[in-house]
Amino acid sequence: METIALWLSRTSDYIYLYILIFMLVFCGLYFSFRTKFAQIKLFPNAVKLISEKTSDSKKVSAFQALMICTASKVGTANIAGVATAIAIGGPGSMFWMWIMAVIGCASSMAEATLAQIYKTKHGDNFVGGPAYYIHKALNLKWLGKIFSGLFLFCFLFGFNSLQAHNMSSSLKYYIKNYENTCWPYLIGILFAVGVLYVVLGGIKRIGFVTSYLVPIMSCLYILLGLGIIIANFSRIPEVLSYIISSAFDFKAILGGTGGNAILIGVKRGLLSNEAGMGSAPNAAATADTSHPAKQGIIQILSVFIDTVLICSTSAFIVLFSNVNINKDIIGMPLMQQVMHSYLGDFGVHFITFSIILFSFSAIVGNFGFCEPNILFINNNEKFIKFIRILGILPIIFGCITSSSVAWDLADISMALIAILNIIIILLLSNKYLVCFKDYISQKKLGLNPVFNSEKNSIKTECW
């Protein structure tokens, strides 16, 4: 296992350092300049759009699609991931997470809009995502199936096992010698059964659960963090200065890839907000809306909630504490120590309960993302149920595996689909920009934008 862990770590660092960082930055900047940094200018518009109602109450609303998307993003990466990033890459990694969030928002808008343009009907609901726009826009169904296969591996195995691992590791505080007992297996099985009950109910049950659970737990966590920030208000300039100076500590940056603040910031940032990696489009496509660009604009909020609100909250909680931060203690054990320094045992209980809920909602949200990819590979009810049940097994694996294997496996599987998705959305950039400009032109006329595919010379099924 040590050899496997070392190989995974080196592979992960290589892919991100020499390939993915450059692709993410280029793609994000390309769409930022082509839309005149719409991810910043249209933020107020995004807030207004989430209140729009669907034409049919049975269909998924823009808000529900946003919550399904956010449910998968807002997971243990926002708590344990931020703590790990700061411990390994230093406080400067948080700065690079912020930068990647702003840049990545532009890519997220593009992929979500493309998913809406090329969505299709499945029963009473819409489905779509990268596999669908690869097939319908580029006529490459075989490549779409490859993407779907990689996507299922990433979310059902890589991400689900990581979420479960972080949840499971939080219980070490309560159970002595936890790893060498039967508890990891029992916890994994119980957690898997709970998730299975929700996901077998399909996309509507997933949307219902996440639309309630995500806002509640996010607000509770942010309120706690806000209380800690207010209590340490005078130290904010000091901590911000520490973050920025660490971000540009070139001696540390050149000291090796493993602790590189930029590398760790990009890894944890992408795992947290998933901007440009092809996950958000799967949720965005399910929304019933009058214009594809609307759901693309709404994705700004998903990245904002994830990185600017929740990840920043975690970062300030860690950096305001008096806990000695080093590479020896990472993830949930570090966050538990931090919370204990503020609130004693109550703080530990609160963060443990939070991570259990975050893990549950993230895993459920992952199944929501996977639904259209399962359908794309094989639209057979027995096959769909088989994949849902199969996707439960990594939850048990995550509870019993090591921290390094869980994180690196998630990073590598995420990188594979991100690389493919970035290439595709760049190839389809003209389609996206035509749609985006159509939305803006209608808004300038004071209209509620409605998309007409024939008028915009884009062949679609639903427009």
Summary of the structure (lengths in Angstrom):
residues: 463
radius of gyration: 20.9
end to end distance: 51.0
largest distance: 65.9
contacts: 1805
relative contact order: 0.22
helix: 77%
strand: 2%
